[in-house]
Amino acid sequence: FIGGQFTVDKAVLTVTADDQSKLYGEENPTLSYSYSGFAFEEDETVLDTEPLISTVADQTSEAGSYPIILSGGADNNYSFNLMEGVLIIQKTTLTLTAEDKERAYGEENPDFTFTIAGFVNGEDLSVIDTPPLGSASADLTTDAGSYPIIFSGGFDNKYDFFYIDGTLLIQKAIQVITFEDIPEELRMTEEYSLIASSNSGLPVSFSSSDMAVANVDVDLLMILMAESVT
């Protein structure tokens, strides 16, 4: 009988990092991994040194995909095939609420402003790559009424936007009409040209409150009875 040597190779364990996800600004979830390839119904409790798991991402990392990395691991009976996972960081949502505004008919629109909530890591609007812009369909000639104030166009690498519309209330303009005094003691059948103006620039029309006393034709006043005329 001639003696020989019998070699037993280590079994290969495949260690796979579990994929994870979170929102920007949150702490990393607990990183984990799973095994396949144990012999004799063994499990990780038989290993001399388990692999380490880590990622470069943290609370301040922008939205995107980051590798979850496995390293190390040692055992007398097993070698390790280490498979990376992925940590997906999703954008955190900011809630932007347009503030209500009002103006009078014929005036320019006011500046459109908003409040915003949802920032993390002590951040504020100054970190936003492209701030949203506000608009309304109303202009100088738009009738009195209510019109939506809409914000849109915001973009950032860390935040998404949820928009809540505001309201632009256009109130009727106050119109002041100035009349030139009508001469007293106008004689019957005497005619007088009425003169008046409005601060809006709109034309002023004339009428008689008592057709038996006076008649008005466009802006021409004719006295029909010898009474006070107003």
Secondary structure, DSSP 8 states (H G I E B T S, - for coil): ----------EEEEEEE--EEEETTS------EEEE--STT--GGG-SB--EEE-S--TT--SEEEEEEEE--B-SSEEEEEE-EEEEEE-EEEEEEE--EEEETTS------EEEE---TT--GGG-SB--EEE-S--TT--SEEEEEEEE--B-SSEEEEEE-EEEEEE-----EEE----TT--TT-EEE--EEETT--------S-TTTEEEETTEEEE-SSS---
